[in-house]
Amino acid sequence: MWLVSLVAVYPLVLVFQAFVVPMVSSWPLAAKAALFPLVLLTLMTYVIMPVVTRVLRRWL
């Protein structure tokens, strides 16, 4: 499950860093620091992991 989570998180982090971080570069540090886990954890919990788990159910 660790490997599956890593494979799911890594592309999401890359996309977040490439597209979202430049848009919020002027935000205060606390706001930027709060945005990253809020977006990442929400997407992982409700979008990414259910799909990945369904696709890899036989392997898991």
N, C-alpha and C positions, 0 to 999 in steps of 0.2 A: 504494500500500500504506500510505503514511503516513496518508492520509485514512481508510482503512478501519480502521486501528488506532485512530485518534483516536475515530472513531464507536463502536468497540467498547469502548474504555477509559472514555470519559466517563460513560456511564450506570453502569458498574460502580463507578467512584469515587464517584459521587453516592450510590448505594445503600450502599456501604461507610461513607461519612461519616455518613449518616443513621441507620444501624442499628447498626453495629459500634462506631464511635468512642464513643458514649455508654456502651456496656457496658464498655469498657476504660479509661474516663477516669481511674480510680484506679491504673492500672498505671504502673510506672516508664516514663520517656520511652524508654529503650532498648528495652524490650519492645514498646511501642506502635509504635516506629519499625521494629522487625523484623517485626511482624505484617502491616503494610500491604503491603510488597512480597511477602512470602511468600504471602499470600492472593491478591493481585492477579495476580502472575506465574503462579501455579499455575492459577488459573481461566482466564487468558488463553491459556496454553499448551495445556491439555488440554480445555477446554470451549468457550470463546468463539471463539477464532480458527479452530479446525477447522470450526465451524458457519458462521461468517461467510465463510470461504474457499470452502466448498462452495456457499453461496448465491450468492456473487458471482464464481464461477469464470469465467464468460464475460467479465465486465468486467475482471477482473484479468489 
